[in-house]
Amino acid sequence: MSVGQDHRLVEKKKTRTQGERSAETLARIRKATIDVMYEKGLSRTSTVEIAAVAGLSRGAMTHHFSSKEEILTDAIASMLEEVNQKLFAFAEDYAERGGTTDEIVDYIWQFMSDRLFYVTMEYLPETRHNADFKDRLIPVVRRFHAGLDAIWSALARKRGVPEDHARIVMNATMCIVRGMIAQTILRDDQEYYAQMLAFWKDEVRRLFPAAEKASLNPPDSEA
C-alpha cells in the first residue's frame, strides 16, 4: 500500500469515527431531553438542564441544534419513531403467530403508559400557543399516525378484516387509552382501569370478530 493510499484509509477511518461520535452525542441529547421533560415538565426543560443530564457542554449541543425547539422536535420525533418500530415488530409477530385482540389492547395500554403519554401531555399544550413549534411537530406526528395506520392495515389484511374498520376500532382504542391514562395522574386505582380495559376488550372482540376467528384457526393449522 502506498503512502497516499494509507493516508486516505486513515482519513476514512477518522471520518467514520467522527460520524459514530456524532450519532452517540445525538442519542444522548435525545434521551436527556425526553428524560428531563418527563421528570420536570416542559416549562422546566432548559438547554442547560438537557446538557447537564446528557453530560455535554452547551457548545456540543449548539453544534447540532440552533434552538431549544429544534432539540425538542428532534427528541420527540426519535421517541415516536422508536415506538413505531416496536409497534411494527409487535404487529408482525401478532400476525404470524395468530394473536387475540385482547393482546392488542393490552399492548397499547402498556406502551402508552410507558412515559409516551405523559411526555405527550407536556409538549401538546405548547402547540396551542406556539405556532412555530406546532409547525415543526405536525409532520412528526403525521409520520407517527401514518405508521399506526400502516400497522392496523397490515393486521386487517392478514386477518381478513376491512382496513377502514380495523383502523377505526384500533384508533378508537388509542383515544380511549389516552383518556384513561390521563386520569392516572390524579387517580391511582388499578381496579378502576382494569374494569374499563376488560369492558373495552369485550367491545373490540365484538367489533373485530374476524381477527378473533383467525387467531383461533391460523392458516397453518389446516396443513
Rosetta blueprint (number, residue, H / E / L):
1 M L
2 S L
3 V H
4 G H
5 Q H
6 D H
7 H H
8 R H
9 L H
10 V H
11 E H
12 K H
13 K H
14 K H
15 T H
16 R H
17 T H
18 Q H
19 G H
20 E H
21 R H
22 S H
23 A H
24 E H
25 T H
26 L H
27 A H
28 R H
29 I H
30 R H
31 K H
32 A H
33 T H
34 I H
35 D H
36 V H
37 M H
38 Y H
39 E H
40 K H
41 G L
42 L H
43 S H
44 R H
45 T L
46 S L
47 T H
48 V H
49 E H
50 I H
51 A H
52 A H
53 V H
54 A H
55 G L
56 L L
57 S L
58 R H
59 G H
60 A H
61 M H
62 T H
63 H L
64 H L
65 F L
66 S L
67 S L
68 K H
69 E H
70 E H
71 I H
72 L H
73 T H
74 D H
75 A H
76 I H
77 A H
78 S H
79 M H
80 L H
81 E H
82 E H
83 V H
84 N H
85 Q H
86 K H
87 L H
88 F H
89 A H
90 F H
91 A H
92 E H
93 D H
94 Y H
95 A H
96 E H
97 R H
98 G L
99 G L
100 T L
101 T H
102 D H
103 E H
104 I H
105 V H
106 D H
107 Y H
108 I H
109 W H
110 Q H
111 F H
112 M H
113 S H
114 D H
115 R H
116 L H
117 F H
118 Y H
119 V H
120 T H
121 M H
122 E H
123 Y H
124 L L
125 P L
126 E H
127 T H
128 R H
129 H H
130 N L
131 A H
132 D H
133 F H
134 K H
135 D H
136 R H
137 L H
138 I H
139 P H
140 V H
141 V H
142 R H
143 R H
144 F H
145 H H
146 A H
147 G H
148 L H
149 D H
150 A H
151 I H
152 W H
153 S H
154 A H
155 L H
156 A H
157 R H
158 K H
159 R H
160 G L
161 V L
162 P L
163 E H
164 D H
165 H H
166 A H
167 R H
168 I H
169 V H
170 M H
171 N H
172 A H
173 T H
174 M H
175 C H
176 I H
177 V H
178 R H
179 G H
180 M H
181 I H
182 A H
183 Q H
184 T H
185 I L
186 L L
187 R L
188 D L
189 D L
190 Q H
191 E H
192 Y H
193 Y H
194 A H
195 Q H
196 M H
197 L H
198 A H
199 F H
200 W H
201 K H
202 D H
203 E H
204 V H
205 R H
206 R H
207 L H
208 F L
209 P H
210 A H
211 A H
212 E H
213 K H
214 A H
215 S H
216 L H
217 N L
218 P L
219 P H
220 D H
221 S H
222 E H
223 A L
